[in-house]
Amino acid sequence: MGGCGTTSDALSFSGYSSTYSPTTEQWSGTAWATTSGINVARYGIAGCGTISDALSFGGSTGLPAAVATSEK
């Protein structure tokens, strides 16, 4: 799972929990809310930026399938 932002305004995207998930969620400082998903579901993804200008990159869709995908 990747993410970006601050402790009171953050994003968490993708991940793996028995299946790959393209879900993106936003943290408001008190609760998580599901937002639009990413295009390529993967785990081991990295992220940077702010919630209004985020970048996700890398990750894997299963061994040995490393993903050379970046999404903004």
N, C-alpha and C positions, 0 to 999 in steps of 0.2 A: 504494500500500500504506500502510495506517495502522498505528499501534501505540501502545503505552503500557507503563508499568512502569519498571524500572530495568535496569542493565547485567547484573544477575545473576538477574532474575526479570521477564520481559517477555512481551507478546503482540504478534503481528503478524497483521493481518487483511486479507483481500481482496487484490486486485491484478489485474494483467493480464500475461499472457505468451502471446500469440496467441489466448487466450480469457479471459473474465472468470472469476475464481476466487473462490468463497465461503469458501475455506479460512481457518481460524484456527490459528495455531501458537503454542506456548508455548516460550520460551527459559528454560532452567534455570541458565544460567551456563556450561554446557558443551555442551549439545545442544538441538536443536529437536525438538518432538513435536507432531504434529497433534492438535488438540482439536476440539470442535464448531465447525461453520461458522456464518457469518452468514447472515441470511435473503435479502439482496439483494446479489448479486455485483457489484462495481464497482471502478473504479480512481480514484485521486485522493482517496481516503477519508482522513479525519482521525480521530484518536483521543486519548483522555485517560483518566487514572485509573490504577488498579492492576490486577493480574491478577484479583483477586477482586471488583473493582468498576469495570469498564471501560465506556467509552462510545465507540461509533463513530458518525460522522456525515458527511453530505455525500457527494461523489463523483459519478461519472458512469458511465452504462452505454453511452456512445458519443455522439458529437456529434450534436446539441446537448443530449442528454438528461441534464441535471443532475438529481441525485437529492436530494430533500428528506427523507431517511430517517435516523432515529437509531435505534440499537440498543444495548441494554444487556445 
